[in-house]
Structure formats: C-alpha cells, structure tokens
Amino acid sequence: MPDTVTAKQLLHLVLGGELTELGGSEFKDLDKVEMVGVYPNYATAHAAWKAKAQQTVDNAHMRYFIVHLHRLLDPDSGAKS
C-alpha cells in the first residue's frame, strides 16, 4: 500500500452562457448554456472558467460560473473550496 495521501476530491462545475441582463444570473436561452466541465478541485475549475471567460470578453452578456458541486452533494462536510 502506498504511503501517499491524496487530497479529497471537491467537485466543481463550470458552466456559462448569455444572460438576460447585466449583473443578473438568469440565462437568455437554457438550450444554449454551455457545460464546460466538472473538475476535481477549485484550482482546475478556476483555470477552465478563466479560459472561457477570456474567450468571450467581447460580449458583456456572456458569463461563466463555478458551481461548488461538493457543497451540494455533501452540505454537512464543511469544505470551504
């Protein structure tokens, strides 16, 4: 058995699309919401979010979000990331 300790998996979802209004979080068309991916930790999710956000910088209504899936799956865990 290896003596390595692996970090706890904290799933994060990155998704985005065009919003109905600036500053809001309601998508204009749910059929066009892009699921970028599910990531094992915040750092990799943030890198994916940043890359997608930079690709759509010219459209002010496009927004990408990081959803902390691990908080939804296990709300009592107390994990902060």
Buried (B, 14 or more C-beta within 10 A) or exposed (E): EEEEEEEEEBBBBBBBBBBEEEEEEEBEEEEEEBEBBBBBBBEBBBEBBEEBBEEBEEEEBBBBBBBBBBBEEEEEEEEEB
